[in-house]
Amino acid sequence: MRDAQYALFADPGGTRVDGAGCRSASRDIAGALSGQWFLDVGAGAYDGQIAIAKELTGDVRLALGTNPSGIGSMIIGSGGSGHADPENTAVTEHCYSDVTGYAFFRIESGDTTQMDVHVSSGLCPASFPTSGYVAYSR
């Protein structure tokens, strides 16, 4: 019975993390990238919601839904060069990438309930794109 209960304290991939305890299903953190973000209906080729979460292992999981590039999700390893903690409120702009492409996020200056998102194939650009992004909110 104990092993069955301990197995519940793992990341979605099943990796058990010693010392991990219960935490909220909500990953929303005011002023940080982490959490659930929503898009107004009728915004074109993007899905109505995205989610950014740090797993118990420190990996970052992005659920990107539908977008023009066709990239549905990414997992960014905690030891990777493109890793940034989405729960850190000092990180208000970051580009995560893997072999499928990139997802660039920027919390709008002065309004921590709005976030601009640009998803595309290729490598992360040096700065946030000036066009082709959409605004999500919480």
ABEGO torsion letter per residue (X at the ends): XAAAAAAABBBAAGBBBBGBBBBBABABBBGBABEBBBBBBGAEABBABBBBBBBAAGBBBBBAEBBAAGBABBBBBAABAABBBAABAABABBBBBBAAEBBBBBBBBGBAABBBBBBBBEBBBABBBABGBBBBBX
